[in-house]
Amino acid sequence: MAPPPPPSAEVPLAERLQRVATTLQFAWFSGHAALLFCIVRYAFSWMRMNYYGGFAVFCYRTAFISAAATYGIVVYKTWRARQKTPAKQPGGAMSYLSDENVQYLLMALVWLFMPQYPLALLPYGIYSVFHVASYVRQTLIPTFIPGQKITPAAGSPPNSKPQYTQHPAADAIGNFVKRYYDSSMSIVSSLEIALWIRILLAAIFFQRRSWILFALYTAFLRARFAQSSHVKNSFAMLEARIDNLIGAQGTPPVARQVWDGVKGAARQFHAATDLSKYVNGAAAPKKTN
């Protein structure tokens, strides 16, 4: 979400805080902060093997309520922006489903009503770390410690956007985000694939509502594969590792045949579920990570 303009130091702190707290973006930030708190609190219960205790269940469910609220705010703002556009959006409902914020919103609602899968919290938590860090850098720090306006250089356009100094803490947070964002997105994609394998095992053993969850999460991961280069790279790395294991000497021929069959079925599934051909024959819109 786009940050608001830097507040002026001439405005009293109470007024600056009031302006921040009454924005929809602050509600978005609060949701991510609540999500992180619930994950940390649930982790303590999980480490004590008490993840079915009353407070642990409350934190688990509240984490996904917070996730649904934050992604719901983004989806709402996107919908409002589209309503202001006179041109009709191509693809209809499919264009909305191709939005990754809609996908994570729907999955948060699915996890909310499904049995506990602690691994499902981690991708949302990693995203929230960067969202909270960015909000603190772009909004909270300038609100408490407004930057000084930089005098424009000689010869600069008179209508140029004013520039402000940044607090060293804001610079440190910005460097952290730049340094770890891409690697963290790769971790998120690996976690999502590991979670799909976990759900597949649950479905094989016919755990409660596992086949419904398997179908829904497979559709979600298929959409992520179409949009995220990190997910594609994680699948490619997984395929390469299994190819190395299967290609080793002493591997039974039946194992190679099974693996070749799995790869063939996966490619057929990929071709049959290509949503781009349903969105006016064009590729579904992607959101850069």
C-alpha positions as a Markdown table, in Angstrom:
| # | Residue | x | y | z |
|---|---|---|---|---|
| 1 | Met | 0.0 | 0.0 | 0.0 |
| 2 | Ala | 1.3 | 3.5 | -0.9 |
| 3 | Pro | 2.6 | 5.5 | 2.1 |
| 4 | Pro | 1.1 | 8.9 | 2.9 |
| 5 | Pro | 3.1 | 12.0 | 2.4 |
| 6 | Pro | 5.6 | 12.8 | 5.2 |
| 7 | Pro | 4.1 | 14.7 | 8.0 |
| 8 | Ser | 5.3 | 18.2 | 8.9 |
| 9 | Ala | 7.2 | 18.8 | 12.1 |
| 10 | Glu | 5.1 | 21.9 | 12.6 |
| 11 | Val | 2.0 | 19.8 | 13.2 |
| 12 | Pro | 1.7 | 18.6 | 16.9 |
| 13 | Leu | 2.5 | 15.0 | 17.6 |
| 14 | Ala | -1.0 | 14.2 | 18.8 |
| 15 | Glu | -2.5 | 15.5 | 15.6 |
| 16 | Arg | 0.1 | 13.5 | 13.5 |
| 17 | Leu | -0.8 | 10.3 | 15.4 |
| 18 | Gln | -4.5 | 11.0 | 14.9 |
| 19 | Arg | -4.1 | 11.4 | 11.2 |
| 20 | Val | -2.2 | 8.1 | 11.0 |
| 21 | Ala | -4.6 | 6.2 | 13.2 |
| 22 | Thr | -7.7 | 7.2 | 11.2 |
| 23 | Thr | -6.4 | 5.8 | 7.9 |
| 24 | Leu | -7.3 | 2.5 | 6.3 |
| 25 | Gln | -3.6 | 1.8 | 5.9 |
| 26 | Phe | -3.2 | 1.9 | 9.7 |
| 27 | Ala | -5.8 | -0.8 | 10.0 |
| 28 | Trp | -3.9 | -2.8 | 7.4 |
| 29 | Phe | -0.7 | -2.4 | 9.5 |
| 30 | Ser | -2.5 | -3.3 | 12.7 |
| 31 | Gly | -3.7 | -6.5 | 11.1 |
| 32 | His | -0.2 | -7.5 | 10.1 |
| 33 | Ala | 1.1 | -6.7 | 13.6 |
| 34 | Ala | -1.6 | -8.7 | 15.2 |
| 35 | Leu | -0.8 | -11.6 | 12.9 |
| 36 | Leu | 2.8 | -11.6 | 13.9 |
| 37 | Phe | 1.9 | -11.5 | 17.6 |
| 38 | Cys | -0.5 | -14.4 | 17.2 |
| 39 | Ile | 2.2 | -16.5 | 15.4 |
| 40 | Val | 4.8 | -15.9 | 18.0 |
| 41 | Arg | 2.3 | -16.7 | 20.8 |
| 42 | Tyr | 1.2 | -19.8 | 19.0 |
| 43 | Ala | 4.8 | -20.9 | 18.5 |
| 44 | Phe | 5.3 | -21.0 | 22.2 |
| 45 | Ser | 2.3 | -23.2 | 22.6 |
| 46 | Trp | 3.5 | -25.4 | 19.8 |
| 47 | Met | 6.9 | -25.8 | 21.3 |
| 48 | Arg | 5.2 | -26.9 | 24.6 |
| 49 | Met | 3.1 | -29.4 | 22.6 |
| 50 | Asn | 0.0 | -27.5 | 23.7 |
| 51 | Tyr | -1.2 | -26.4 | 20.3 |
| 52 | Tyr | -4.8 | -27.6 | 21.0 |
| 53 | Gly | -5.1 | -25.6 | 24.2 |
| 54 | Gly | -7.7 | -22.9 | 24.3 |
| 55 | Phe | -5.4 | -19.9 | 23.9 |
| 56 | Ala | -3.3 | -21.6 | 21.3 |
| 57 | Val | -6.4 | -22.3 | 19.2 |
| 58 | Phe | -7.5 | -18.7 | 19.7 |
| 59 | Cys | -4.1 | -17.4 | 18.5 |
| 60 | Tyr | -4.2 | -19.7 | 15.5 |
| 61 | Arg | -7.6 | -18.7 | 14.4 |
| 62 | Thr | -7.0 | -15.0 | 15.1 |
| 63 | Ala | -3.9 | -15.0 | 13.0 |
| 64 | Phe | -5.9 | -16.0 | 10.0 |
| 65 | Ile | -8.6 | -13.5 | 10.8 |
| 66 | Ser | -5.9 | -10.9 | 10.8 |
| 67 | Ala | -4.6 | -12.2 | 7.5 |
| 68 | Ala | -8.0 | -12.1 | 6.0 |
| 69 | Ala | -8.6 | -8.6 | 7.2 |
| 70 | Thr | -5.3 | -7.2 | 5.9 |
| 71 | Tyr | -5.7 | -8.8 | 2.4 |
| 72 | Gly | -9.3 | -7.8 | 2.4 |
| 73 | Ile | -8.3 | -4.2 | 2.8 |
| 74 | Val | -5.9 | -4.4 | -0.1 |
| 75 | Val | -8.6 | -6.1 | -2.2 |
| 76 | Tyr | -11.1 | -3.5 | -1.3 |
| 77 | Lys | -8.8 | -0.7 | -2.2 |
| 78 | Thr | -8.1 | -2.4 | -5.6 |
| 79 | Trp | -11.8 | -2.8 | -6.2 |
| 80 | Arg | -12.4 | 0.9 | -5.4 |
| 81 | Ala | -9.6 | 1.9 | -7.8 |
| 82 | Arg | -11.1 | -0.3 | -10.6 |
| 83 | Gln | -14.5 | 1.2 | -10.0 |
| 84 | Lys | -13.1 | 4.7 | -10.7 |
| 85 | Thr | -11.8 | 3.5 | -14.1 |
| 86 | Pro | -14.3 | 4.1 | -16.9 |
| 87 | Ala | -13.0 | 1.3 | -19.0 |
| 88 | Lys | -14.3 | -2.2 | -18.3 |
| 89 | Gln | -11.7 | -4.5 | -16.8 |
| 90 | Pro | -11.0 | -7.5 | -19.1 |
| 91 | Gly | -11.6 | -11.0 | -17.8 |
| 92 | Gly | -14.5 | -10.3 | -15.4 |
| 93 | Ala | -14.3 | -12.4 | -12.3 |
| 94 | Met | -11.3 | -14.3 | -13.5 |
| 95 | Ser | -9.3 | -11.1 | -13.5 |
| 96 | Tyr | -10.1 | -10.7 | -9.8 |
| 97 | Leu | -9.2 | -14.4 | -9.0 |
| 98 | Ser | -5.8 | -13.8 | -10.8 |
| 99 | Asp | -5.0 | -11.1 | -8.2 |
| 100 | Glu | -2.6 | -12.7 | -5.7 |
| 101 | Asn | -4.1 | -10.6 | -2.8 |
| 102 | Val | -7.5 | -12.2 | -3.6 |
| 103 | Gln | -5.8 | -15.6 | -3.6 |
| 104 | Tyr | -4.2 | -15.1 | -0.2 |
| 105 | Leu | -7.5 | -13.7 | 1.2 |
| 106 | Leu | -9.4 | -16.8 | 0.1 |
| 107 | Met | -6.8 | -19.1 | 1.5 |
| 108 | Ala | -6.8 | -17.3 | 4.8 |
| 109 | Leu | -10.5 | -17.9 | 5.0 |
| 110 | Val | -10.0 | -21.6 | 4.1 |
| 111 | Trp | -7.3 | -22.0 | 6.8 |
| 112 | Leu | -9.6 | -20.3 | 9.3 |
| 113 | Phe | -12.2 | -23.1 | 9.1 |
| 114 | Met | -9.9 | -26.0 | 8.5 |
| 115 | Pro | -8.1 | -28.2 | 11.0 |
| 116 | Gln | -4.8 | -26.8 | 12.2 |
| 117 | Tyr | -1.8 | -26.8 | 9.9 |
| 118 | Pro | 0.9 | -24.8 | 11.7 |
| 119 | Leu | 3.1 | -24.6 | 8.6 |
| 120 | Ala | 0.3 | -22.5 | 6.9 |
| 121 | Leu | 1.1 | -19.6 | 9.3 |
| 122 | Leu | 4.7 | -19.2 | 8.1 |
| 123 | Pro | 4.2 | -17.7 | 4.6 |
| 124 | Tyr | 1.7 | -15.2 | 6.0 |
| 125 | Gly | 4.1 | -14.4 | 8.8 |
| 126 | Ile | 7.1 | -13.7 | 6.5 |
| 127 | Tyr | 5.0 | -11.4 | 4.4 |
| 128 | Ser | 3.8 | -9.6 | 7.5 |
| 129 | Val | 7.4 | -9.0 | 8.7 |
| 130 | Phe | 8.2 | -7.0 | 5.5 |
| 131 | His | 4.8 | -5.2 | 5.5 |
| 132 | Val | 5.3 | -4.1 | 9.1 |
| 133 | Ala | 8.9 | -3.1 | 8.5 |
| 134 | Ser | 7.9 | -1.1 | 5.5 |
| 135 | Tyr | 5.1 | 0.7 | 7.4 |
| 136 | Val | 7.3 | 1.5 | 10.3 |
| 137 | Arg | 9.9 | 2.9 | 7.9 |
| 138 | Gln | 7.6 | 4.9 | 5.7 |
| 139 | Thr | 4.9 | 6.0 | 8.2 |
| 140 | Leu | 5.6 | 5.5 | 11.9 |
| 141 | Ile | 9.2 | 6.8 | 12.1 |
| 142 | Pro | 8.4 | 10.0 | 10.0 |
| 143 | Thr | 5.3 | 10.5 | 12.2 |
| 144 | Phe | 7.3 | 10.4 | 15.5 |
| 145 | Ile | 10.5 | 12.0 | 14.0 |
| 146 | Pro | 9.6 | 14.1 | 10.9 |
| 147 | Gly | 12.4 | 14.6 | 8.5 |
| 148 | Gln | 13.8 | 17.9 | 7.5 |
| 149 | Lys | 12.9 | 19.2 | 4.1 |
| 150 | Ile | 15.9 | 19.2 | 1.8 |
| 151 | Thr | 16.6 | 22.4 | 0.0 |
| 152 | Pro | 16.2 | 21.8 | -3.8 |
| 153 | Ala | 19.4 | 22.1 | -5.8 |
| 154 | Ala | 20.0 | 25.1 | -8.0 |
| 155 | Gly | 18.3 | 24.7 | -11.4 |
| 156 | Ser | 15.8 | 22.1 | -10.2 |
| 157 | Pro | 12.2 | 22.4 | -11.6 |
| 158 | Pro | 10.0 | 24.6 | -9.3 |
| 159 | Asn | 7.2 | 22.0 | -9.3 |
| 160 | Ser | 9.4 | 19.1 | -8.3 |
| 161 | Lys | 8.4 | 16.8 | -5.5 |
| 162 | Pro | 9.9 | 17.9 | -2.1 |
| 163 | Gln | 12.4 | 15.6 | -0.6 |
| 164 | Tyr | 12.9 | 14.9 | 3.2 |
| 165 | Thr | 15.7 | 13.5 | 5.2 |
| 166 | Gln | 15.3 | 10.1 | 6.7 |
| 167 | His | 16.1 | 8.9 | 10.2 |
| 168 | Pro | 19.0 | 6.4 | 10.4 |
| 169 | Ala | 16.6 | 3.7 | 11.7 |
| 170 | Ala | 14.5 | 4.1 | 8.6 |
| 171 | Asp | 17.6 | 3.7 | 6.4 |
| 172 | Ala | 18.5 | 0.5 | 8.4 |
| 173 | Ile | 15.0 | -0.9 | 7.9 |
| 174 | Gly | 15.2 | -0.1 | 4.2 |
| 175 | Asn | 18.5 | -1.9 | 3.8 |
| 176 | Phe | 17.1 | -4.9 | 5.7 |
| 177 | Val | 14.1 | -5.1 | 3.3 |
| 178 | Lys | 16.3 | -4.8 | 0.2 |
| 179 | Arg | 18.8 | -7.3 | 1.4 |
| 180 | Tyr | 16.5 | -10.1 | 2.5 |
| 181 | Tyr | 13.2 | -9.7 | 0.5 |
| 182 | Asp | 14.1 | -11.9 | -2.5 |
| 183 | Ser | 15.6 | -14.7 | -0.4 |
| 184 | Ser | 12.6 | -14.6 | 1.9 |
| 185 | Met | 10.2 | -14.9 | -1.0 |
| 186 | Ser | 12.1 | -18.0 | -2.1 |
| 187 | Ile | 11.6 | -19.4 | 1.4 |
| 188 | Val | 7.9 | -18.6 | 1.2 |
| 189 | Ser | 7.6 | -20.5 | -2.1 |
| 190 | Ser | 9.5 | -23.5 | -0.6 |
| 191 | Leu | 7.2 | -23.4 | 2.4 |
| 192 | Glu | 4.1 | -23.4 | 0.2 |
| 193 | Ile | 5.4 | -26.4 | -1.7 |
| 194 | Ala | 6.2 | -28.2 | 1.5 |
| 195 | Leu | 2.7 | -27.4 | 2.8 |
| 196 | Trp | 1.2 | -28.9 | -0.3 |
| 197 | Ile | 3.2 | -32.1 | 0.3 |
| 198 | Arg | 2.0 | -32.1 | 3.9 |
| 199 | Ile | -1.6 | -31.8 | 2.8 |
| 200 | Leu | -1.1 | -34.6 | 0.2 |
| 201 | Leu | 0.1 | -36.9 | 2.9 |
| 202 | Ala | -2.9 | -36.0 | 5.0 |
| 203 | Ala | -5.2 | -36.8 | 2.0 |
| 204 | Ile | -3.6 | -40.1 | 1.4 |
| 205 | Phe | -4.3 | -41.1 | 5.0 |
| 206 | Phe | -7.9 | -39.7 | 4.8 |
| 207 | Gln | -7.5 | -37.1 | 7.5 |
| 208 | Arg | -10.5 | -35.0 | 8.3 |
| 209 | Arg | -11.4 | -32.7 | 5.4 |
| 210 | Ser | -8.0 | -33.3 | 3.9 |
| 211 | Trp | -9.3 | -34.0 | 0.3 |
| 212 | Ile | -11.3 | -30.7 | 0.2 |
| 213 | Leu | -8.3 | -28.8 | 1.5 |
| 214 | Phe | -6.0 | -30.6 | -1.0 |
| 215 | Ala | -8.2 | -29.6 | -3.9 |
| 216 | Leu | -8.4 | -25.9 | -2.8 |
| 217 | Tyr | -4.7 | -25.6 | -2.0 |
| 218 | Thr | -3.7 | -27.3 | -5.3 |
| 219 | Ala | -5.7 | -24.6 | -7.1 |
| 220 | Phe | -4.0 | -21.9 | -5.0 |
| 221 | Leu | -0.5 | -23.3 | -5.6 |
| 222 | Arg | -1.3 | -23.6 | -9.3 |
| 223 | Ala | -2.2 | -19.9 | -9.4 |
| 224 | Arg | 1.0 | -19.0 | -7.5 |
| 225 | Phe | 3.0 | -21.0 | -10.0 |
| 226 | Ala | 1.5 | -19.0 | -12.9 |
| 227 | Gln | 2.4 | -15.7 | -11.2 |
| 228 | Ser | 5.5 | -16.1 | -9.1 |
| 229 | Ser | 8.9 | -16.7 | -10.4 |
| 230 | His | 10.0 | -17.8 | -6.9 |
| 231 | Val | 7.5 | -20.6 | -7.0 |
| 232 | Lys | 8.6 | -21.7 | -10.4 |
| 233 | Asn | 12.2 | -21.7 | -9.3 |
| 234 | Ser | 11.4 | -23.7 | -6.2 |
| 235 | Phe | 9.6 | -26.3 | -8.3 |
| 236 | Ala | 12.5 | -26.4 | -10.7 |
| 237 | Met | 15.0 | -26.9 | -7.9 |
| 238 | Leu | 12.8 | -29.7 | -6.4 |
| 239 | Glu | 12.6 | -31.4 | -9.8 |
| 240 | Ala | 16.3 | -31.2 | -10.3 |
| 241 | Arg | 17.0 | -32.7 | -6.9 |
| 242 | Ile | 14.7 | -35.6 | -7.4 |
| 243 | Asp | 16.1 | -36.1 | -10.9 |
| 244 | Asn | 19.6 | -36.5 | -9.3 |
| 245 | Leu | 18.3 | -39.0 | -6.8 |
| 246 | Ile | 16.4 | -41.0 | -9.4 |
| 247 | Gly | 19.3 | -40.9 | -11.8 |
| 248 | Ala | 21.8 | -42.4 | -9.3 |
| 249 | Gln | 23.2 | -45.8 | -9.9 |
| 250 | Gly | 21.2 | -48.6 | -8.2 |
| 251 | Thr | 17.9 | -46.8 | -8.5 |
| 252 | Pro | 15.2 | -49.4 | -9.4 |
| 253 | Pro | 13.8 | -48.9 | -12.9 |
| 254 | Val | 10.3 | -48.8 | -11.5 |
| 255 | Ala | 11.2 | -45.7 | -9.5 |
| 256 | Arg | 12.3 | -43.9 | -12.6 |
| 257 | Gln | 9.1 | -44.9 | -14.4 |
| 258 | Val | 7.0 | -43.6 | -11.5 |
| 259 | Trp | 8.8 | -40.3 | -11.4 |
| 260 | Asp | 8.5 | -39.9 | -15.2 |
| 261 | Gly | 4.8 | -40.6 | -14.8 |
| 262 | Val | 4.5 | -38.0 | -12.1 |
| 263 | Lys | 6.3 | -35.4 | -14.2 |
| 264 | Gly | 4.1 | -36.2 | -17.2 |
| 265 | Ala | 0.9 | -35.9 | -15.1 |
| 266 | Ala | 2.1 | -32.6 | -13.7 |
| 267 | Arg | 2.7 | -31.1 | -17.1 |
| 268 | Gln | -0.7 | -32.2 | -18.3 |
| 269 | Phe | -2.3 | -30.7 | -15.2 |
| 270 | His | -0.4 | -27.5 | -15.9 |
| 271 | Ala | -1.6 | -27.3 | -19.5 |
| 272 | Ala | -5.2 | -28.1 | -18.5 |
| 273 | Thr | -5.4 | -25.5 | -15.8 |
| 274 | Asp | -3.8 | -22.6 | -17.7 |
| 275 | Leu | -6.1 | -19.7 | -16.7 |
| 276 | Ser | -4.6 | -17.3 | -19.2 |
| 277 | Lys | -6.8 | -18.7 | -22.0 |
| 278 | Tyr | -9.9 | -17.8 | -20.0 |
| 279 | Val | -8.9 | -14.2 | -19.4 |
| 280 | Asn | -9.8 | -12.8 | -22.9 |
| 281 | Gly | -7.0 | -15.0 | -24.4 |
| 282 | Ala | -4.3 | -13.0 | -22.6 |
| 283 | Ala | -2.0 | -13.8 | -19.8 |
| 284 | Ala | -3.4 | -13.2 | -16.3 |
| 285 | Pro | -2.1 | -10.1 | -14.7 |
| 286 | Lys | 0.9 | -10.6 | -12.5 |
| 287 | Lys | 2.0 | -8.7 | -9.4 |
| 288 | Thr | 5.8 | -8.4 | -9.1 |
| 289 | Asn | 7.1 | -9.6 | -5.8 |
